[in-house]
């Protein structure tokens, strides 16, 4: 599979001048952990994550350096740290060292890039313009989701798309490593989720879609390392 097959194309973006308070609310309301930052002309300026906001908060509690630490200090590094700690706009805290791929990049190439750069997501660009994002969850789905059988044909494919669209519209569903398959009208959820409330809500969500004949849950508690920092 390639980036064009894996990527999410409905990407929430923000302009560089977005206030950090508004960004924090956006992340919480949408249930997402990062957003690309686009310049007015559409060029990608950077990406800002929950980790960037946490680092800003932690930096506010930094203690003054001793005299020896001052001797070793770097003025550019200190200036950058100050801007990130005291800035109030997305431009001040975003990461500009972008990790990106083209739409023809393979899943293996993306996985290796995530491992080498220690990131949870990569941007997919076409001629310098953002067209999607591939996340760790997208890679896990590609590796772990069982292949769908062709027996159900177009109707099963329609139902799967309907379930995925319904999940995308719910902030409580997006943060989890869960994905649906459909066979003969029966929706099966696979993946990892430690919240029984989410599991129950997923069942209700699928049952509300016309044409769904049944719902099965094959969801396990996530391993400790799955949601680790990267």
N, C-alpha and C positions, 0 to 999 in steps of 0.2 A: 504494500500500500504506500501511497505517496501523500505528500502534504495536502494536495488538493482533495484527497479522499478523506483525510482525517480532520481537517481544520474546521473550526467553528467560524461561520461567516457573519453571524449576527454579533458584531463586536461593539461593545460600549466604549466610546472614546471621549476624551475631554480636551479642551484647549489649554495652552500653557498658563493662562491667567486665572484658571479656576481656583477659587479659595480652597484651602485645605479642609476647612470645616465642611464645605459643600461636598468635597470629594469623599470624606469619611462617611457622610450620610449616604452618598450614592453607593459606596461599597456595601454598606450595611443593608440598605433597602433592596439592592439587586442580588445580594448573596454572592458577590464576586470578590476576588482578592487582588485584582490588578486591572488597570486600564491603560491602553496606549494613549499617548499624548500627541495630538495632531496640530500642526501649524494651520493658520487660516487657509493656506493654499492647498492643504491636504498632505503635505510632507510629514513623515513621522519624526517627531522631535525627541521622543523618549518613551519611557514606560514608568508608571508609578504603581507601587505595590503596598500592601499592608505593611510589609517589612520596612519600607521607607518611612512610613508614618510612625512605626514603633521606634525606629532608630532616632527619629526626630524627637520623640517624647523622651527617650532614654538620654539623649544628648543634653537635654535641658537640665539634667541632674548631674552633669559632669562636675567633678571637683577641680579647683584650680591646681595647676601643675606646681611642683616644687622647682627650685632654681635649676637643678640638673635637667629636669624634663624640659624646661624652657630653653636650655642651651641646645638640645637636640631637636627642637621643634622646627617644622617646616612652615614658612609663612603661607605658601599656596594651600597646603593641606589644612592649616588652621583656618584660613579664610573660607575654604569650601565647607569645612565642618560648621563654622559659624553661620554661613548662609543656610545650610540645611537645618540647623537647630532653631534659628530665629525666623526663617522665611515663613510667609503665610500663603504662598501661591504654589501651585503644582510645579511651576518652572523651577522653584528653589530646591525641591527635594527629589525630582524625578531622576531616574537613571538614564543616562544618555549613551552608555556603552551597550548598544542594542545587540541582542542575539536573534538573528533572523535567518530564514531560508527562502529559497524559491519554491514555487508550487510543485515542482517535479522532484523535490528532495524525498528520499525514501524514509520509511519509518525507522529503519536502522540508523540512518544518518542523523535523524532528529534525536533519537534516543542517545546516541553517542555525544551529540552536542550538548544535550541537557546534562549528561553526566560530567562532561569536561568543564562546562561553564557553571555547573551547580545552580541551575535554574529550573523552575517548574513549568515554564512555557516558552515558546518561541514564536516570533512574529513571522507571518508568511507575506512576502512582498512580491509585487509584480511591477517591474520598472520603477522601483522605489516607492510604490504606493501600497498601503496596507490592504490586503484582501482577506485576511483571516488570522486566526491564532490556533496553534496546536498546543494543547496542554498535556500534562502528565496523564490526566484522566483519559484523554483521547487515545493516547498510546496504549494505556492499559486495556481500554475497550477493544482496540484492534488486536491485541495479543490474547486476551482472555475470553472474549465473547465467542460462544459457539457459533459456527456457521449456520445460517438459516437455510432450511430446505426449500426447494422450489415448488413443493407440492401446493402450497397455498397461493402461489402466484401473486398477481397484482393486488389482490385484496389484502393479503398479509402485509405486503409492502406498504400499502396505504395506511393500514392500522398502525404499523410501527412508526411511520412518519407522524401520524396523529398523536401517538403517545409521546414521542420525542418533543413535538411542538408544545404539548400540554406541560411537559416537564420544564421546558425552557421558559415558560411563562410563570413559573413558581420559584420564588427565591429560595424556598426551603429545599428544593430538589436539586438545584444546580451544584452546590458545593460537594456533593457526594459522588463516589465512584460507583455509579449505578447505571445500568443500561438495559433496555428492553429488547427482546426478540419476540417474534410472533409466528406461531405455527397453527394452521387451521383455525384461526380466530382466537387462539388462546395466547394471552400475553404472559411472558415469563420475564421477571426482573432478575438480573444477575448482578453480582458485584459485592461491594462492601459498604456497610452502614451500621453504626452502632446505636442508632436512635430508633427504638420501636415506633415512636410517633411518626417518623418519616416513612417507615415501612408500611404502616397502616394507611397513611395518606396516599402513598403511591398506589396501593390496591384500589382505594376509592377513586383516585384519578383515572385509572385505566377502566374501571367498571362503568364510569360515566360516558365513555366514548361509544357511540353507536356502532354495533357490529362486533364488539368484543364479546366472546362467548365464555370466557373464564380468565382468571388471573392466578398465576403461580408465583411464589416468592422463593428464589434461591439466593438469598442475600445472607452474607456472613458478617460477623464482627470484623472490623478492619485490624490487620496486624499493626503493632505499635509503630513500625517505621513508615507506614504508608503515608501518613500526613506529616512526616518530619520536615524540618526546614530544609530548603534548598534554594 
